[in-house]
Amino acid sequence: MTKDDCYQLGHITKTHGVSGELVLYLDVDQPNEYADLETVLLEVKGQLVPYFIESIAIVKGSRAIVAFEDVDTLEQAERLINCAAYLPLDELEPITDETRFYFHEIVGYQIVDAEAGALGIVRGVYAMNAQDLIAMDYQGREVLIPINSDIVRTVDRANQKLNVALPDGLLEIYMEDSKDAPDVDGDKDETDAD
């Protein structure tokens, strides 16, 4: 199984206690839905390795205290700090609500603006602390679209389209000519008149 067949559940942040338990940050909307996990795939040295869960307790929102089989010492647990945790895509519950979507599922979808019509293709999604952003390929440039209900309206899964209402001026910001940008190197453009 590869990362393309999976979605990232979260990552190991630190050890907990001295018996090999770890803190797993769950980067999901509903952490409590994962209270009965039996196994996860941890990315160890670039490879996905299955780890069987002896116990898991969801604490403080998005954190879980996890004990894995055969991880019994602090030293064994320390080797797993910062490892990303994955689950197979087929374990995701399908979303039928046309106003919600999984980030991975919209990659390749056409962005359709309420006023401008078809714009470009979703190339990826950046999950950021302050604001999640859709990366759209538009006229050879990357345009970032904030994900919120005022902008991203509905998902048309049958036609692989994401219906949006872009704020006025958003596209123009990205389409401004780079020659109008200030010269950060301090070099004069050869076409400048003396």
NORZI-V274645 format. One record per residue. N is the residue number from 1. RES is the residue in one small letter. PSI is psi as a letter, one per 40 degrees, with the letter a starting at -180 (NA if undefined). NEAR is the number of other ideal C-beta (glycine too) atoms within 10 Angstrom. D_LAST is the distance of its C-alpha to the last C-alpha in Angstrom with 2 decimals. Layout:
n:N res:RES psi:PSI near:NEAR d_last:D_LAST
n:N res:RES psi:PSI near:NEAR d_last:D_LAST
This chain:
n:1 res:m psi:h near:11 d_last:61.79
n:2 res:t psi:i near:8 d_last:58.00
n:3 res:k psi:d near:13 d_last:55.54
n:4 res:d psi:d near:7 d_last:54.84
n:5 res:d psi:e near:12 d_last:58.49
n:6 res:c psi:i near:22 d_last:58.19
n:7 res:y psi:i near:17 d_last:56.55
n:8 res:q psi:h near:17 d_last:55.63
n:9 res:l psi:d near:22 d_last:58.23
n:10 res:g psi:a near:21 d_last:56.71
n:11 res:h psi:i near:19 d_last:56.66
n:12 res:i psi:h near:24 d_last:58.80
n:13 res:t psi:d near:13 d_last:57.54
n:14 res:k psi:i near:13 d_last:60.16
n:15 res:t psi:i near:19 d_last:63.78
n:16 res:h psi:h near:20 d_last:66.53
n:17 res:g psi:a near:11 d_last:69.49
n:18 res:v psi:e near:9 d_last:70.83
n:19 res:s psi:e near:12 d_last:72.58
n:20 res:g psi:e near:22 d_last:69.65
n:21 res:e psi:i near:21 d_last:68.65
n:22 res:l psi:i near:25 d_last:65.00
n:23 res:v psi:h near:19 d_last:62.83
n:24 res:l psi:h near:30 d_last:61.31
n:25 res:y psi:h near:17 d_last:58.52
n:26 res:l psi:h near:21 d_last:59.08
n:27 res:d psi:g near:15 d_last:55.83
n:28 res:v psi:i near:15 d_last:57.70
n:29 res:d psi:d near:9 d_last:58.50
n:30 res:q psi:g near:9 d_last:62.26
n:31 res:p psi:d near:20 d_last:63.04
n:32 res:n psi:d near:11 d_last:66.76
n:33 res:e psi:e near:12 d_last:66.98
n:34 res:y psi:e near:18 d_last:66.62
n:35 res:a psi:e near:10 d_last:69.55
n:36 res:d psi:f near:8 d_last:71.75
n:37 res:l psi:i near:19 d_last:69.45
n:38 res:e psi:d near:8 d_last:71.41
n:39 res:t psi:i near:12 d_last:68.63
n:40 res:v psi:i near:25 d_last:64.86
n:41 res:l psi:h near:22 d_last:62.59
n:42 res:l psi:h near:20 d_last:60.62
n:43 res:e psi:h near:18 d_last:57.62
n:44 res:v psi:h near:13 d_last:58.62
n:45 res:k psi:f near:7 d_last:56.40
n:46 res:g psi:e near:6 d_last:54.86
n:47 res:q psi:i near:9 d_last:58.28
n:48 res:l psi:h near:18 d_last:60.08
n:49 res:v psi:h near:12 d_last:63.43
n:50 res:p psi:h near:11 d_last:66.16
n:51 res:y psi:h near:20 d_last:67.53
n:52 res:f psi:h near:12 d_last:70.73
n:53 res:i psi:h near:16 d_last:71.00
n:54 res:e psi:d near:15 d_last:74.12
n:55 res:s psi:i near:10 d_last:73.15
n:56 res:i psi:h near:19 d_last:70.30
n:57 res:a psi:h near:12 d_last:70.05
n:58 res:i psi:h near:18 d_last:67.29
n:59 res:v psi:i near:11 d_last:66.45
n:60 res:k psi:g near:9 d_last:63.94
n:61 res:g psi:c near:10 d_last:62.29
n:62 res:s psi:e near:15 d_last:60.27
n:63 res:r psi:i near:18 d_last:61.84
n:64 res:a psi:i near:26 d_last:64.85
n:65 res:i psi:h near:16 d_last:67.02
n:66 res:v psi:h near:25 d_last:67.86
n:67 res:a psi:h near:18 d_last:70.43
n:68 res:f psi:i near:24 d_last:70.11
n:69 res:e psi:i near:11 d_last:73.02
n:70 res:d psi:e near:9 d_last:73.04
n:71 res:v psi:g near:21 d_last:70.49
n:72 res:d psi:e near:14 d_last:72.93
n:73 res:t psi:i near:11 d_last:71.25
n:74 res:l psi:d near:14 d_last:68.28
n:75 res:e psi:d near:10 d_last:66.90
n:76 res:q psi:d near:14 d_last:67.10
n:77 res:a psi:d near:24 d_last:65.44
n:78 res:e psi:d near:13 d_last:62.57
n:79 res:r psi:e near:13 d_last:61.57
n:80 res:l psi:e near:21 d_last:60.92
n:81 res:i psi:h near:13 d_last:58.56
n:82 res:n psi:e near:10 d_last:55.24
n:83 res:c psi:h near:19 d_last:56.75
n:84 res:a psi:i near:18 d_last:55.84
n:85 res:a psi:h near:26 d_last:58.88
n:86 res:y psi:i near:22 d_last:59.19
n:87 res:l psi:i near:18 d_last:61.76
n:88 res:p psi:i near:13 d_last:62.27
n:89 res:l psi:d near:14 d_last:60.69
n:90 res:d psi:e near:7 d_last:64.13
n:91 res:e psi:e near:10 d_last:65.31
n:92 res:l psi:h near:13 d_last:62.99
n:93 res:e psi:h near:8 d_last:64.73
n:94 res:p psi:i near:7 d_last:63.33
n:95 res:i psi:h near:13 d_last:61.54
n:96 res:t psi:e near:7 d_last:62.73
n:97 res:d psi:h near:8 d_last:60.99
n:98 res:e psi:e near:12 d_last:58.11
n:99 res:t psi:e near:11 d_last:56.05
n:100 res:r psi:i near:12 d_last:56.18
n:101 res:f psi:i near:18 d_last:55.08
n:102 res:y psi:i near:16 d_last:54.71
n:103 res:f psi:d near:16 d_last:51.13
n:104 res:h psi:d near:14 d_last:51.94
n:105 res:e psi:d near:18 d_last:53.55
n:106 res:i psi:e near:21 d_last:50.52
n:107 res:v psi:h near:14 d_last:48.32
n:108 res:g psi:e near:10 d_last:47.82
n:109 res:y psi:i near:20 d_last:48.63
n:110 res:q psi:h near:17 d_last:46.65
n:111 res:i psi:h near:24 d_last:44.97
n:112 res:v psi:h near:18 d_last:45.92
n:113 res:d psi:i near:19 d_last:44.42
n:114 res:a psi:d near:10 d_last:46.70
n:115 res:e psi:d near:8 d_last:44.15
n:116 res:a psi:e near:12 d_last:41.71
n:117 res:g psi:a near:8 d_last:44.39
n:118 res:a psi:h near:10 d_last:44.00
n:119 res:l psi:c near:19 d_last:40.79
n:120 res:g psi:a near:20 d_last:40.98
n:121 res:i psi:h near:16 d_last:43.14
n:122 res:v psi:h near:21 d_last:44.06
n:123 res:r psi:d near:14 d_last:42.95
n:124 res:g psi:i near:15 d_last:44.41
n:125 res:v psi:h near:20 d_last:45.14
n:126 res:y psi:h near:12 d_last:43.84
n:127 res:a psi:h near:11 d_last:46.63
n:128 res:m psi:i near:11 d_last:44.96
n:129 res:n psi:d near:5 d_last:46.70
n:130 res:a psi:d near:6 d_last:45.15
n:131 res:q psi:h near:11 d_last:44.71
n:132 res:d psi:i near:15 d_last:45.52
n:133 res:l psi:h near:16 d_last:42.82
n:134 res:i psi:h near:23 d_last:43.08
n:135 res:a psi:h near:17 d_last:40.39
n:136 res:m psi:h near:24 d_last:39.85
n:137 res:d psi:h near:15 d_last:38.02
n:138 res:y psi:h near:17 d_last:36.19
n:139 res:q psi:f near:10 d_last:33.94
n:140 res:g psi:e near:6 d_last:33.15
n:141 res:r psi:i near:12 d_last:32.38
n:142 res:e psi:h near:12 d_last:34.70
n:143 res:v psi:h near:21 d_last:35.61
n:144 res:l psi:h near:16 d_last:37.83
n:145 res:i psi:h near:25 d_last:40.60
n:146 res:p psi:h near:16 d_last:42.68
n:147 res:i psi:h near:19 d_last:46.37
n:148 res:n psi:i near:9 d_last:48.38
n:149 res:s psi:d near:8 d_last:50.92
n:150 res:d psi:d near:9 d_last:48.69
n:151 res:i psi:d near:15 d_last:46.15
n:152 res:v psi:h near:22 d_last:48.25
n:153 res:r psi:d near:15 d_last:51.19
n:154 res:t psi:i near:15 d_last:53.42
n:155 res:v psi:h near:21 d_last:53.89
n:156 res:d psi:g near:13 d_last:55.28
n:157 res:r psi:d near:16 d_last:56.71
n:158 res:a psi:d near:6 d_last:58.44
n:159 res:n psi:e near:9 d_last:55.20
n:160 res:q psi:f near:14 d_last:52.93
n:161 res:k psi:i near:17 d_last:50.76
n:162 res:l psi:h near:23 d_last:49.40
n:163 res:n psi:h near:17 d_last:49.22
n:164 res:v psi:i near:23 d_last:46.60
n:165 res:a psi:g near:12 d_last:45.24
n:166 res:l psi:i near:19 d_last:41.63
n:167 res:p psi:i near:12 d_last:40.18
n:168 res:d psi:h near:7 d_last:37.79
n:169 res:g psi:e near:7 d_last:34.19
n:170 res:l psi:d near:16 d_last:35.11
n:171 res:l psi:d near:19 d_last:33.95
n:172 res:e psi:d near:8 d_last:30.72
n:173 res:i psi:d near:10 d_last:29.76
n:174 res:y psi:d near:13 d_last:30.05
n:175 res:m psi:e near:11 d_last:28.47
n:176 res:e psi:i near:9 d_last:25.14
n:177 res:d psi:h near:6 d_last:22.35
n:178 res:s psi:d near:6 d_last:21.32
n:179 res:k psi:e near:8 d_last:17.62
n:180 res:d psi:e near:6 d_last:17.87
n:181 res:a psi:i near:8 d_last:19.23
n:182 res:p psi:i near:6 d_last:17.51
n:183 res:d psi:h near:10 d_last:16.29
n:184 res:v psi:e near:6 d_last:19.28
n:185 res:d psi:e near:6 d_last:18.32
n:186 res:g psi:e near:6 d_last:15.27
n:187 res:d psi:i near:8 d_last:13.38
n:188 res:k psi:i near:9 d_last:10.01
n:189 res:d psi:h near:7 d_last:10.74
n:190 res:e psi:d near:5 d_last:9.91
n:191 res:t psi:e near:6 d_last:9.36
n:192 res:d psi:h near:8 d_last:6.51
n:193 res:a psi:i near:3 d_last:3.80
n:194 res:d psi:NA near:3 d_last:0.00
